[in-house]
Amino acid sequence: MSRPAAPVILELLKPITWFAPVWAFGCGVISAGRGVESWWMVAGGLLLAGPLVCGTSQAVNDWFDRHVDAINEPNRPIPSGRMPGRWGLIVATGWTVLSLLVAGLMGPFVLAAAAFGLALAWAYSAPPLRLKGNGWWGNSAVAICYEGLPWFTGAAVMSAALPDWRILAMAFVYSLGAHGIMTLNDFKSEEGDRRMNVLSLPVQLGTARAARLACAVMAVPQIVVIGMLLAWDRPYHAGAIALLLAAQGVLMVRLLSDPKKWAAWYNATGTTLYVIGMAVGAFALRKILMEGGA
């Protein structure tokens, strides 16, 4: 069995998908309210959040989705034959082990978060659970892996302890909103999902209802964050997130006019505003914790 070329392996790991967990990890680092005492820990966390854990999830997903991808995206490494034999599974397994080894060097909280994230990555794609077979469960798993766990990891790296409850609360709330982002991502594969009986939310609810749900799921957690920041006496940060949410509302009008046509566009615009709001929330938490806010 011939080995795939290094560029093909990199393509399997999908570097473009690393941005979301790396950004969330950065929010965790910022929110911890501490100076950087160990640059290697931060660098290791960035490596873990993006190329390792997220890369593993992409390899696992491509291996177990190779039949669906043959319909939706036949040029991907596995269905195209550029990654021959069982090399997709070999890369997924090897990257899982490497991720755990790196996480183990960074402390018990980071190891626990990485192990949980990797377990979700396999459960999302692999039988018998194959959470992605139902959009409610699958999107929840990805949202936690892409937002909540990296945020937790970034804060844990900085404090070497369980992060403050306010950090955990904000990371959790933004994870809930990311469920909507995952729903929008499913529009591009709706045809193949229907043919392969993958019950994504666009398949279950129809395009229009799924799009409305995605918008609501993204908006409500941001309203909750605004309320949290007001309760924590951070009105300017709350106001900034409110403005970002208002801009998303304007963009959502176009999205809902033709969800299939505008879903990718909204992911490049409205989702960008969403993650900017995450950073605003992280800086608010940093200020609270550095000032010793109750």
NUBAZA-186157 format. One record per residue (C-alpha): z, x, y; residue number from 1. Coordinates in steps of 0.2 Angstrom, whole numbers, plus 5000, padded with zeros to 4 digits. Layout:
// NUBAZA-186157
    w    u    v resi
    Z    X    Y  NUM
...
END
This chain:
// NUBAZA-186157
    w    u    v resi
 5000 5000 5000    1
 4994 5008 5016    2
 5006 5010 5031    3
 5003 5001 5047    4
 5000 5011 5063    5
 5014 5013 5075    6
 5006 5002 5088    7
 5004 4988 5076    8
 5023 4989 5072    9
 5027 4989 5091   10
 5015 4974 5092   11
 5025 4965 5079   12
 5042 4968 5088   13
 5034 4960 5104   14
 5041 4970 5118   15
 5036 4956 5130   16
 5050 4945 5123   17
 5063 4958 5126   18
 5065 4954 5144   19
 5076 4938 5142   20
 5090 4946 5132   21
 5089 4962 5142   22
 5091 4952 5158   23
 5105 4942 5150   24
 5113 4959 5145   25
 5112 4965 5163   26
 5120 4949 5169   27
 5134 4953 5157   28
 5136 4970 5163   29
 5136 4964 5181   30
 5148 4950 5178   31
 5162 4961 5170   32
 5168 4966 5187   33
 5169 4984 5183   34
 5161 5001 5187   35
 5150 5009 5174   36
 5161 5022 5165   37
 5149 5026 5151   38
 5131 5026 5154   39
 5127 5029 5136   40
 5136 5012 5131   41
 5125 5003 5144   42
 5109 5012 5138   43
 5114 5008 5120   44
 5117 4990 5124   45
 5100 4988 5132   46
 5092 4996 5117   47
 5102 4984 5106   48
 5098 4968 5116   49
 5079 4971 5117   50
 5070 4983 5105   51
 5083 4981 5091   52
 5090 4963 5089   53
 5076 4954 5098   54
 5063 4965 5090   55
 5071 4961 5073   56
 5070 4942 5077   57
 5052 4944 5081   58
 5048 4953 5065   59
 5058 4941 5054   60
 5049 4926 5063   61
 5032 4934 5061   62
 5035 4937 5042   63
 5041 4920 5038   64
 5028 4911 5050   65
 5013 4921 5044   66
 5005 4905 5037   67
 5008 4895 5053   68
 5002 4910 5063   69
 4986 4910 5053   70
 4982 4894 5061   71
 4990 4896 5079   72
 4987 4914 5082   73
 4977 4922 5068   74
 4976 4939 5078   75
 4994 4943 5076   76
 4998 4959 5065   77
 5002 4950 5049   78
 4989 4936 5047   79
 4975 4948 5054   80
 4979 4960 5040   81
 4983 4975 5052   82
 5000 4975 5044   83
 4996 4974 5026   84
 5006 4969 5010   85
 5025 4967 5013   86
 5026 4978 5028   87
 5032 4964 5039   88
 5047 4961 5028   89
 5051 4979 5027   90
 5051 4982 5046   91
 5062 4966 5048   92
 5074 4972 5035   93
 5075 4990 5041   94
 5077 4985 5060   95
 5091 4973 5054   96
 5100 4988 5047   97
 5097 4999 5061   98
 5103 4986 5073   99
 5120 4985 5064  100
 5122 5004 5064  101
 5119 5005 5083  102
 5131 4990 5086  103
 5144 4998 5075  104
 5145 5013 5086  105
 5148 5002 5101  106
 5164 4993 5096  107
 5170 4978 5086  108
 5165 4965 5099  109
 5148 4972 5101  110
 5146 4973 5082  111
 5152 4955 5079  112
 5140 4949 5092  113
 5125 4958 5085  114
 5129 4953 5067  115
 5130 4935 5073  116
 5114 4936 5082  117
 5105 4944 5068  118
 5112 4931 5056  119
 5105 4917 5067  120
 5088 4927 5068  121
 5086 4926 5049  122
 5093 4908 5048  123
 5080 4903 5061  124
 5065 4909 5051  125
 5070 4912 5033  126
 5072 4899 5020  127
 5083 4890 5014  128
 5090 4886 5031  129
 5074 4890 5042  130
 5082 4882 5057  131
 5065 4882 5067  132
 5059 4868 5055  133
 5069 4857 5067  134
 5068 4860 5086  135
 5085 4854 5089  136
 5093 4867 5078  137
 5080 4881 5080  138
 5079 4881 5099  139
 5098 4881 5100  140
 5099 4897 5089  141
 5086 4906 5100  142
 5094 4901 5116  143
 5111 4908 5110  144
 5103 4924 5104  145
 5092 4926 5120  146
 5105 4922 5133  147
 5123 4919 5127  148
 5125 4934 5115  149
 5117 4947 5126  150
 5128 4941 5141  151
 5143 4942 5130  152
 5138 4960 5124  153
 5135 4966 5141  154
 5152 4961 5147  155
 5160 4967 5131  156
 5152 4984 5133  157
 5159 4986 5150  158
 5177 4980 5146  159
 5179 4986 5128  160
 5188 4969 5125  161
 5185 4951 5124  162
 5177 4946 5141  163
 5186 4935 5153  164
 5185 4916 5149  165
 5174 4913 5165  166
 5161 4925 5159  167
 5161 4916 5142  168
 5160 4899 5150  169
 5145 4904 5161  170
 5136 4913 5147  171
 5138 4897 5136  172
 5132 4885 5150  173
 5116 4896 5153  174
 5113 4896 5134  175
 5113 4877 5134  176
 5099 4878 5148  177
 5089 4890 5138  178
 5086 4877 5125  179
 5074 4869 5137  180
 5065 4885 5139  181
 5063 4886 5120  182
 5056 4869 5120  183
 5042 4873 5133  184
 5038 4888 5122  185
 5034 4876 5108  186
 5019 4868 5117  187
 5008 4882 5113  188
 5010 4880 5094  189
 5011 4861 5093  190
 4994 4860 5083  191
 5000 4872 5069  192
 5017 4865 5069  193
 5010 4848 5065  194
 4999 4854 5051  195
 5013 4864 5043  196
 5027 4851 5046  197
 5037 4861 5058  198
 5047 4848 5068  199
 5047 4856 5085  200
 5052 4844 5099  201
 5034 4842 5105  202
 5030 4836 5087  203
 5046 4825 5086  204
 5046 4817 5103  205
 5028 4819 5109  206
 5022 4830 5123  207
 5028 4820 5138  208
 5046 4816 5131  209
 5048 4834 5126  210
 5044 4840 5143  211
 5056 4828 5152  212
 5069 4833 5140  213
 5066 4852 5143  214
 5067 4849 5162  215
 5084 4840 5160  216
 5091 4852 5148  217
 5087 4866 5160  218
 5093 4857 5176  219
 5110 4850 5170  220
 5118 4867 5165  221
 5113 4874 5182  222
 5122 4859 5191  223
 5137 4863 5180  224
 5137 4881 5186  225
 5136 4875 5204  226
 5151 4865 5201  227
 5160 4880 5192  228
 5156 4891 5207  229
 5162 4878 5220  230
 5178 4876 5210  231
 5180 4895 5210  232
 5178 4896 5229  233
 5161 4904 5229  234
 5151 4891 5240  235
 5137 4904 5245  236
 5133 4908 5227  237
 5133 4890 5223  238
 5122 4886 5237  239
 5109 4899 5232  240
 5108 4892 5214  241
 5106 4875 5221  242
 5091 4881 5232  243
 5084 4889 5216  244
 5086 4873 5206  245
 5078 4863 5220  246
 5063 4874 5220  247
 5062 4872 5201  248
 5063 4853 5204  249
 5047 4854 5214  250
 5038 4864 5201  251
 5044 4852 5187  252
 5033 4839 5195  253
 5018 4848 5191  254
 5024 4853 5174  255
 5027 4834 5170  256
 5010 4829 5176  257
 5002 4838 5161  258
 5015 4847 5151  259
 5002 4856 5139  260
 4992 4862 5153  261
 5006 4868 5164  262
 5020 4874 5151  263
 5015 4892 5152  264
 5013 4891 5171  265
 5031 4884 5172  266
 5038 4897 5161  267
 5031 4910 5173  268
 5038 4902 5188  269
 5052 4889 5185  270
 5060 4900 5172  271
 5059 4915 5183  272
 5070 4905 5196  273
 5082 4900 5182  274
 5085 4918 5177  275
 5087 4923 5195  276
 5101 4910 5196  277
 5109 4919 5181  278
 5110 4935 5191  279
 5117 4925 5206  280
 5131 4918 5194  281
 5134 4935 5187  282
 5137 4943 5204  283
 5148 4929 5209  284
 5159 4932 5193  285
 5159 4951 5197  286
 5166 4947 5215  287
 5179 4935 5208  288
 5185 4947 5195  289
 5185 4962 5206  290
 5195 4953 5219  291
 5207 4947 5205  292
 5203 4929 5207  293
 5213 4917 5196  294
END
